[in-house]
Amino acid sequence: MTCCRSLVTVALSFCLLAEVPQSSEAYRPVNHACCVKYTRRPLPFRLIKGYMVQSSLEVCRMDAIIFVTMRNQKVCASPEHDWVKTTISCLSEKVDVLTNSGAPEDPSYRECWALKMINGSATKP
């Protein structure tokens, strides 16, 4: 009788352990793609609708700015490049203008205007 109890205990223990996820599965990101290289050319400002920040301190191995285009394509760029910094600043300014419904007072507005002129997407405010 003790043999059957031991066998049942072992079988139940095995079933319980089989249900516990492995530690690597428990912490694995769900549907997460990381940038592995940067684009070599600046993106036209008029094609960018937003961006995300990828940090090397999280899941991915390198820092990156992921620009989302009007066609929902994702383009990886180096956060160290000047055009990336300027584009992020201009996108932030665009959000401020849309939320405040006014003209920007910030001197960096001229820099954004110049960026839009270079990319051929500027229209007078």
TAGIKA-V331212 format. One record per residue. N is the residue number from 1. RES is the residue in three letters. SS is DSSP state (A for helix, B for strand, O for the rest). PSI is psi as a letter, one per 30 degrees, with the letter a starting at -180 (none if undefined). NEAR is the number of other C-alpha atoms within 8 Angstrom. Layout:
[[N | RES | SS | PSI | NEAR] [N | RES | SS | PSI | NEAR]]
This chain:
[[1 | MET | O | e | 4] [2 | THR | A | f | 5] [3 | CYS | A | e | 6] [4 | CYS | A | e | 7] [5 | ARG | A | e | 8] [6 | SER | A | e | 8] [7 | LEU | A | e | 8] [8 | VAL | A | e | 8] [9 | THR | A | e | 8] [10 | VAL | A | e | 8] [11 | ALA | A | e | 8] [12 | LEU | A | e | 8] [13 | SER | A | e | 8] [14 | PHE | A | e | 8] [15 | CYS | A | e | 8] [16 | LEU | A | e | 8] [17 | LEU | A | e | 7] [18 | ALA | A | f | 7] [19 | GLU | A | f | 6] [20 | VAL | O | k | 6] [21 | PRO | O | l | 7] [22 | GLN | O | k | 6] [23 | SER | A | e | 6] [24 | SER | A | e | 6] [25 | GLU | A | e | 7] [26 | ALA | A | e | 7] [27 | TYR | O | g | 6] [28 | ARG | O | k | 6] [29 | PRO | O | k | 6] [30 | VAL | O | j | 4] [31 | ASN | O | h | 4] [32 | HIS | O | j | 5] [33 | ALA | O | k | 4] [34 | CYS | O | k | 8] [35 | CYS | O | k | 11] [36 | VAL | O | f | 6] [37 | LYS | O | l | 6] [38 | TYR | O | l | 10] [39 | THR | O | k | 9] [40 | ARG | O | f | 5] [41 | ARG | O | k | 4] [42 | PRO | O | k | 7] [43 | LEU | O | k | 6] [44 | PRO | O | k | 7] [45 | PHE | A | e | 10] [46 | ARG | A | f | 9] [47 | LEU | A | f | 8] [48 | ILE | B | k | 12] [49 | LYS | B | f | 9] [50 | GLY | B | a | 8] [51 | TYR | B | l | 10] [52 | MET | B | l | 8] [53 | VAL | B | k | 8] [54 | GLN | B | k | 12] [55 | SER | O | k | 11] [56 | SER | O | f | 9] [57 | LEU | O | f | 6] [58 | GLU | O | b | 6] [59 | VAL | O | e | 8] [60 | CYS | O | l | 11] [61 | ARG | O | f | 10] [62 | MET | O | l | 9] [63 | ASP | O | k | 11] [64 | ALA | B | l | 13] [65 | ILE | B | k | 13] [66 | ILE | B | j | 13] [67 | PHE | B | k | 13] [68 | VAL | B | k | 14] [69 | THR | B | l | 12] [70 | MET | O | f | 8] [71 | ARG | O | g | 5] [72 | ASN | O | g | 6] [73 | GLN | O | k | 7] [74 | LYS | B | k | 8] [75 | VAL | B | k | 10] [76 | CYS | B | k | 12] [77 | ALA | B | l | 14] [78 | SER | O | k | 11] [79 | PRO | O | f | 9] [80 | GLU | O | f | 6] [81 | HIS | O | k | 8] [82 | ASP | A | e | 6] [83 | TRP | A | e | 7] [84 | VAL | A | e | 13] [85 | LYS | A | e | 10] [86 | THR | A | e | 11] [87 | THR | A | e | 11] [88 | ILE | A | e | 9] [89 | SER | A | e | 9] [90 | CYS | A | e | 10] [91 | LEU | A | e | 9] [92 | SER | A | e | 8] [93 | GLU | A | e | 10] [94 | LYS | A | e | 8] [95 | VAL | A | e | 8] [96 | ASP | A | e | 9] [97 | VAL | A | e | 11] [98 | LEU | A | e | 8] [99 | THR | A | e | 6] [100 | ASN | A | f | 6] [101 | SER | O | h | 6] [102 | GLY | O | l | 6] [103 | ALA | O | k | 5] [104 | PRO | O | k | 8] [105 | GLU | O | f | 5] [106 | ASP | O | k | 5] [107 | PRO | O | f | 6] [108 | SER | A | f | 6] [109 | TYR | A | e | 11] [110 | ARG | A | e | 7] [111 | GLU | A | e | 9] [112 | CYS | A | e | 12] [113 | TRP | A | e | 9] [114 | ALA | A | e | 8] [115 | LEU | A | e | 11] [116 | LYS | A | e | 12] [117 | MET | A | e | 9] [118 | ILE | A | e | 7] [119 | ASN | A | f | 10] [120 | GLY | O | g | 7] [121 | SER | O | g | 9] [122 | ALA | O | k | 8] [123 | THR | O | k | 4] [124 | LYS | O | k | 3] [125 | PRO | O | none | 2]]
